Amino acid sequence: MTIKILSDSLINQIAAGEVVERPASVVKELVENALDAGADQIVVDVVDGGRTLISVIDNGGGMGHEDLAKCIMRHATSKLADGDLLNINFMGFRGEALPSIASVSDMTIDTNRGGNGLQLNCSTGEIRPSAWESGTRVRAENLFGKTPARLKFLRSDRAEMMSIVEVVKRLALARPDVGFILNNKWRYLGGQSIYDRTVSIIGDDADGRMIEILNTSGELKLSGFVSEPTFRRASSIDQYLFVNGRPVKDKVLVGALRAAYMDVMSAREFPAVALYLELPSGEVDVNVSPAKTEVHFLEPSRIRAFIIKTIRDSLAVPLCAAGKFETESLKVDQAVIRDDNLFCVPNVGHDLLFINEPGKYHNYVQNVAARYVAENSAPAADYPLGRAIGQIGNKYILSRNVGGLVIVDQHAAHERIVYEKLRARQINRQPLLTPIVIKLKSEEVAAVMEIADELVACGLKIDEFGDDAIAIYEKPADWDLDWTKVLRDVASEVRSSGHSSKLSEKLHLKLANHACHHSVRAGQTLDLNQMNALLRDIENTERAGQCNHGRPVYKMITIAEIDKWFERL
């Protein structure tokens, strides 16, 4: 078979198949070019979901005659001055976007760098004078008209439009300093704070429900906002992730986010986030895919651990340590808490007991609560969850604080307390006289050994046993698992995403089940002393806003809300 050199036209169309997947891809490439040109105002207009017209106008630097002529040549770019692909600080750098778009549409470019306006007909290469005054306008009409086979694979206009909206949202969050207008309907003002831009894109229901994230470790920095665990979505649509200012969809970041919320949110629910990771450009490769949405990290495990710890620490602030309240420490007579049948764990300011047998909780707290000196020692205003005033349905504690009324789910509250105490304990590791040898494929062995150090945190000590097996030398005590299946699942996850949370998820499930079965129950009658004891303890517990299944622990109803009920406006 004779080897032929492809024509430039065919080469551009092949490149377009990678770069210009759909109308949203065109919008992404053109808007990124506008941002790289220094624009602080970008206007996008789309007709028929992008099939008929995509227009992007910016007030950036514009182009002169020579640059305009070069811009539709393949691999022509102004963004790699030193030719270093590991030091990329621009959105676009491949030099393929404009020639690729021109090969599958009727495209014209109007631009002005401060002199006379120019217009380029990208189909003919002709440049002529234009009345364009400043910045650049790119119009791509009749998209895929030159490749009708591609046209038939587009979805409905509405579906394509929604994809374009998502692209603009991500870019708008990447640059809150820049103003964006899409079809004169989606408008984001320039110069917004990251919080205001986040709320405007995620939705007004996010206002007041987002937690600020800010942490630095060496040259790593993570900032942005994540939602409270009780504010969640049914899909990952409102998860916006950025690496060095670039919107990405990265498995390491998504996996870290999932792990950070593992014990405060159901696996079927998703937090809303806008997270910005910054690191030296030499430690991340953005030159992975033509769409530039995937990245490779030099040290993915370090990145993952940094993100998980940062988010978990931000979610873990107890109510009494949030800076809004001053609480008076409550003490329990230590002599009372000596009982071989009880599992005692010290807490901040006092000790509350967690009983191995649920039935014992009521009788024990009946005695211990009487020793609390809290009932009249401080006003309700001094405590975030206030003072108990009663119980409803033997399920919910009613209390009053300075802001109004608080309703606490007694089972969810105690479940979170027990879970956090169990989680803080050292995992009991059982050394094995004879190691458990698990036969695996050689590629599975390699994948599991990639995260061997991480598995130690879950109580599992392993090593290679030849090329096709792994030996387990230590395992979590009392864990009767199908270790072959567990390690194969771990290997599969590592091979697909570079990390695994399978074992930590099993640990979470084990602790969560124990906490659920060893907590005060719904339907159990409590007196005021017992209720106050539980309120004080949940105030000093990390991630107190929700149980380990993701259900809310308490709700606060302000006096203003109650006034509205009774029309006292």
N, C-alpha and C positions, 0 to 999 in steps of 0.2 A: 504494500500500500504506500503510495507516494505521500510524503509530508508536504503540507502546504502552509504558507504564512497567511494567517487570517488578516482580513481587511480591517482598517481602523474602525469602520462603522460596526462591523461584527464584534470586534474586541470591546467597543464601548457598550454594545448591547449586552454582552456577557457580563461585563462589570456592573451594568445596571441591574442585572438579575441578583447581584449580591448586595448592592448599595441601595437600590430603589425597589424595595419589595412591594410597597403600596404607597398611596398618596401621603400617608403619615410620614413615611421615610423621606419624601421630598421636603415636606415642611420642616422636619428635623434638620436635614442638611442645610437648608437655606437659612433657617433661623440661627443655627450654629455659626454659619459664615457671617451673619449680621453681628452676632455677639463678638466674634473675633475681630471684626472691623471697628469695634469700639462704640457700637450703637447703644444708646440708652433709651430708645423708643423704637419699638418694632410693631408693625401693623401687618396682620395676616388676613387675607380674604380668600375664601374657598367657595367654589360653586360645584354643586352636584357631588359632594363628597370628595372633591379633588379631581374628578374625571375631566370636567370641562375647563376648570381654571384653578390654579394656585398662584396667588400673588403675595410676595413678601417685600415690604417696604421698610427700610431702616434709615436712620440719620447718622450712620457711621461715616468713615473716612472717604468712601467712594474709591473709584479707580480712574487712572489716567488711560490714555490711548494704548500704550504699550502693554500695561497690565490687563486691560480689557481684552486685548487680542489673545493673550496667553491663557486667560482664565478657563477657557474651554478645552485646552490641551490636556491630555492625560498626564497625570503625575506632575502637574504644575501647581506649586504651592508657595506661599510667602511665609509659612509657619514652621519651617525646619531650617532656620538660618545656619545652625551648626551641624545639621545632618545627623543629630543624635536621637535615635528613636526611644531612648530610655530617659530622655529629658524633654518631655512634651508638656507644654503649659497652655495649649490651645484646645478648643473644642474639635476643630477639624484640622487635619494635617496630611491626609492621603493624596489630595489633589485629584480625586476621582469623582466627586459629587457632581460638579457642573457638567463635565463631558458625559457622564452617565445619564443625568436627567435630560440633557439636550438630545441624547440618542433615542429617547423614547417619548419625546414630546416636541411641541413647537414652542421654543423658548426664546424670549428676548430679555435683554438686560439694559436698563437705563441707569446711568451713573454720572456722578459729577464729583471731582476731587477739589473743587474750588475755582475752576475756570469755566470752560464751556461744557455743556452737557453732551453726552455721547450715548448712542444706542447700538447694541450689538445684536444682529440677527444670527442666532446660534446655528440655524440650519444652513445658512450660506456663508457665514463668517464675515459678512459685510458690516462695517462700522460707519455710521453716519451721524451728523449733528442731531442733538435732541434738546428739547426745552426743559429737560430735567434739571432742577436747580441745585440739589445737594443730596448726599447719601446715595443709596442704590435701591432700585426696584427690579426684582426678578419675577417674570411672568412665565409660568409653564402651562401651556394650553394643550388640550386634546391629549392628555396623559395616556400613554400606551397605545396611541393611535397608530404608531409605526410598528407596533408589535401586538396585533389583535389577539394573538393566542394568550398573552398575559392579561389582556383586558377582561377576558371572560372569567378569570379567577378572582376578580375583585368581588367583595361582598356588597351589600346594599349601600346606598348613599348614606343612610343613617348610621350604619355600622362603621363605615370608613370615616365619617365625620367624628364619631365618638373616639376613634383611635387618634385622630388629629388633635382633639381636645386634650387627651391624655398626654400627648407629646408636648403640647404648649404648656400644660400645667407643670410638667417635670422641669422644663427649661425655665419657666417663671420662678419655680422654687429654687432652682440653681442660682438664679440671679435676681434676688428681690430688689436690687437697686435699679433694675431696668423695667420700664413700662411695657406691657404687652396688651394688644387688642386683637381679638380673633372674631371676625365677622361682626364687629361692633356689638357683640353680645357678651363675650367673655372678656372682661376688662380688669387688668391688674395695674394699679398705679405704681409708677417708679418711686424709688426711695423708701419703700416700706421696710419695716423691721422684719426679721425672719419670722417672728411670732405672728405678726399681722398677715404676712403673706401665707403662712401655713394655715391659719384659720380661714382665710379667704378661699383657699384651694380645697382643703379637707371639708370645710363646711362650718356654718355658724354653731352647730351643736358641739364643735370641738372647743369653742371658747370657754376658758376656765377649766378645761378637762385635760390640758396638756402639761407635762412635766418637763422642765428645762434640763437638758443634758449638757454638761461641760466638764471635760476631763483631759488632762495632758499627761503623757508618760514619755519622757524623752522627746523624740521627734514625732510621736503620734499624738493626734488631737482628735477628739470626738465632741461634736457640739450639735445643737438642734433641739428637737422636742419629740417626746414620746407620749402616748396617751396613758391616762390612768388605766389600771387593769380592768376597771368596770366600764370603761368606754372602749368598745371594740366593734369590729366590723365582721360581716359574714364571709368576706374574702380579703385578699391582700391588695385590693385596688388602691387603698389609701396609704400604702407604704412607699415612701419616696427616699431613695438612698443615693448618696453622692460621694464620689471619691475625687478629691482635689478639684471640686467644683463641677465634676462631670456626672450627669445622671447615669446610673448603672443598674443592672439587674444581675447581682452577683450571688452565687450559691453560698459563699463563705459568710457574707453579710446577712443573708436571709436565714441561714442556719443559726448564726449567733443571736439574731433577734428572737427566733423561736425558742432557743435555749434560755434566754434571759427571762422570758415570760412563762416558762414551762410550768411553774408551780403557782401561778396567779391567774392563769387563763386557760380555758379549754383548748385542746389541740385543734378543735374545729372552728375556733374563733381567732381573729387577727387584730393586733393593735394598729392604731394609726400612728405613723411616724414620719418625721422629716429629719433625717440624720446626715450629718456632714463629717466624713472622715478625711483628715488631712495627714499626709505622710510624704517623705521625700520622693520625688518623681522616680528616682532610681530604684525604689523598692516596690514599684507597681508597674506592670506592663499593660498599657491601654491599647496596644497594637495587636489585639487578639482577633477581633472579628471586624468585618467591613462596617457593620453598624456601630461599632465602638461602644456597645452597651455591656460587654463582658470585659473583665480585667483579670489579671493574674498577679497574686501577691507573692513577694519573695519569701515572706514568713507568714503563711496563712494561719497557722496555729496561734502565733503571737497576736495577730490582728483579732482573731475570734475571741481569745481569752480577754483581751483588752475591752472589746465591745460588751461582752457578757457581764464582766465585772462592773463596768461603768453604769450600765443600765440597771443591773440588779441593785447596786448601791443606791441609785437614785430612787428606786421603787421601795427601798427598805427603810426609809426614815420613819421611826415611830411617831405617833401623834404627839407625844409629850416632848419630842425632841425637834419638832418642826419649827420652833421659834415663835409660835403664836400663843403658847400657853406656858404658865409656870405651874408645875405640879408639886405637891408636897409628898415626899416619900412616905409610904406606908410600910410598917414593919409587922411581921408576924413573929410571935414568940418561937424561937428555934426549938425549944423543948417540945413543942406540940408536934413537930413534923418528923418525929422519929417513929417509923412504923415499917416493919419489914415487908408489909403487903402493899406499900405505896411507892410509887416512882416519883421522887422529888427532884425538881430542877430549880436552881436559883434564878431569880429574875431581877430586873432593875428595881431597886427600892424595896422589894419584898419577895417573899416566896409564895408561889401558888402551886399546888400539887396536881400532878397528873396521874390518875389512878389506872392501874392495869386492868381493873375490873370496873366497868361503867357503873354498876349498881352502888359502888362504894363512894362515888363522888358526892352524892347528896348528903349522906350522913357525915362524911368527913368535913365538908365545907360548912355544914351546920355548926360544927364545933369551932372550926378555925375562924370563921367569919365573925364570931362573937368577940374575938380578940382584936379585931380591927378598931382602931381609934378614929376611924375616918368619918363616922356618921355626922358628927357636928364639928369636926376639926377645921373644915375649910368650906367656903361657899361653893356652889355649883360652878361658878364662873372660873374657878381655879383649875377645872378639869376639862379637857377637850370633849369628853363624852358625858360630862355633867354628873348629876346624882340621880340614882334610880328613884322612880316614883311609883312603879308598878310593873305588872307583867300581863301580857295579852295572850290568851290561848295557850298558856304555858309554853310559848315559842319565842315570844319577843319581849325584850326588856324596854320599857319606856323610861326615859330619863330627861331631865331638863338641864340645859347649860345656858351660858350667857346669850347665845344666839337664838334659842328657841327650844324645839323638841327634838330628841334623838330617839330613833328606833333601832334596836340592836337585835340581830338574830343570834340567840344564845348558843345554838349548836355551831353555827359558822364561826362565831368568835372564839369559842374554846377549841374548835378544830384547828384554827390558824395558830393559836398559842401552842398547842401540843405539837403541831407539825414543825414549827420553828425551833422548838426545844429539841426535838428528835434530830432535826437537820444539823443542829449545832454540835451534836455529839460526834465523837470520832467513830467512824465505821469500824465495826469489829471484823478484823481480817483473820481468816483461819488458814494457817500454814498447813500444807498437805504433805504427809509423809511420802506418799506416792503421787507424783504429779498426774493431773488429768491430761491425756494426750488427745488432741482433736485433729482429725485428718481433714485437710482442706486442700484446695487447689493452690498451686504455687503463687498465682497472682493474688489469691485471697490472703495467703500468709503475708505477702508483701504489704498489702493494704492494711491489715490489722496492725502489723508492726510499725506502721507509720504513726499510729497514735497510741503506742504502748504506754508511753509516759502519762498520757491523759487518763488511761484506764485505771492507773494506780489510785487516782482520786476516788474512784468508785469501788476500791477494795480488791481489784483484780491485778495480780502480778503474773505476767506471762513472758515467754521467750520462744524463739524459734526452736523447733524440734525437727531438724532436717529441712529439706526444701518444701515439703508438702504437709507439714503438721505444726501445731502450736501446743506447747506445754503450759498448763496452768499450775503455778506453784503456790499461789495464795488466792483465796476467793472470799467474798463476803460471807461471814458466818451465817448459817441457817438459810442460805439461799440455795434452793433446789431448783435449778433451771436447766433447760436443755442447752448446754453450753455450745454444742455444735451449731444449733440454730442461731443462738445469740451472736457467735463470732461470724457466722456467715452473713447475718444481717448487718453487723458492724462493717464487715468487708465491703458489702454491697453499697452501703452509704458512703464509705470513704472513697470508693472508686468513682461514684457518681458526683460527689460534691466536695471531696477533700477533707471531710470531717465526719464524725458520727456522734449522735446523742442517744443511741439506742440504750446503752447501759445506764446512763444517767436518767433516762426516762423511766426505766424499770425501777431504779432506786426511788425516784419521785413517787411512782405508783405505790410501791411498798410502804413508804412512809405515810403517804396520803391515806391509804386504807387503814393503817394502824391509828392514825390521828382521828379518822372518822369514827372508828369503832371504840375509841377510848376517850370520847368527849361527852360532855353533858348533852343530853338528848333534847330534841323538840318534844314537848309534852311533859317535861319534868318541871315540877313546881319549885320555884326558888323564892327565898325571902329577900328583903331589901339588902341585908348584909351580904348575902351571897351574890346578888346582882351587882352591888357596888364593887365587890372583890373582883368579879369578872371584868367590869368596866375598867378598873384600874390596871388590870393585867394586860388587856388588849391595847390600852394606850401606850404601853411600854414594849409592844411587840412589833417586829418588822413586818412590812407588807400587811398591815392590819386591816386595810380597806376591803379585803376580799379573802374568802377561804381558799384552800389550795385547789378547789375545783373551779375557781373563778367567780363564784357567787358573791354578791356584796355582803359585808358583815354589818354595816350600819348605814342608815340614812339620816340626814339632818334636815329638819324642816324649820325654816326661819320664821320669826314672828311676822315678818312682812308677808310671807306666803299665807300664814294663817289668817292675817288681816284680810287678805283678798277673798278667802273663802267666805268670810262674814261681811264682805263689802264695806270694810272699814278702811276706805282709801283716803 
